[in-house]
Amino acid sequence: MEESEESEELSEVEEEHHDKPGEKPLSRSKTKNKFLKKRKANKSITCTQCGKSFTNKHSLERHIRVHTGEKPFKCDQCGKSFTNKHSLTAHMRIHTGEKPFKCDQCSKTFHWSSDLKKHLAVHTKEKPHSCSECGKSFSLLQSLHVHQKTHTGVREHLCFECEKTFTTASSLELHQRIHTGEKPYKCLHCDKTSSQLGNLKVHEKIHSREKPHTCDQCGKSFTAKSHLKIHMKIHTVE
């Protein structure tokens, strides 16, 4: 629980000091130094539930939601709720299509600064984190940890609806939309919604008339690679 709260506080420090559209985000280590200095400040307010201390009443009120499960910030587009306003603001970019974080290397844009940081590794091509089991390397330590679960078989995230298990919380969240019917991704050109961002991107190519996947047998083009694969079966049968 405490680790989760610290992660949230660190994210807020990043948002406050570094997450400015058009600017290259600072390193995690520099951000964490600011975060640690902030936490070293005098803590005079204590949570009666777990004894954790905070520097101000606002931080305590936000923390209490961990115990109560309260999520007062609700998205008026899809109904999803959040414990803090910062998370709701970031979530709304899914609906608005806003991508304020731009890569200064290739001009690609992103919804969140964390995605931009991950993307920057594509340009540096540095992969300092290696798997001791198979030798595969990763640019992010988090990616290595996720990969290592393929060797250990650990799937600690359980769906309470069907008892299916997953290696990551994000995979579980994506799966649960099958049960809830949630479709948070909306096309900017029409009313179509999707439960997965990847499927929405494929759909939006219909509006742009972009057909990047071409059959090398007959020259016919398709918006999605999956459509091309289905089409190729025609030639296989022939």
PyMOL commands that set and color helices and strands:
alter all, ss='L'
color gray80, all
select helices_A, chain A and resi 2-17+28-39+57-68+85-96+113-124+141-152+169-180+197-208+225-237
alter helices_A, ss='H'
color red, helices_A
select strands_A, chain A and resi 45-46+53-54+73-74+81-82+101-102+109-110+129-130+137-138+157-158+165-166+185-186+193-194+213-214+221-222
alter strands_A, ss='S'
color yellow, strands_A
deselect
rebuild
show_as cartoon
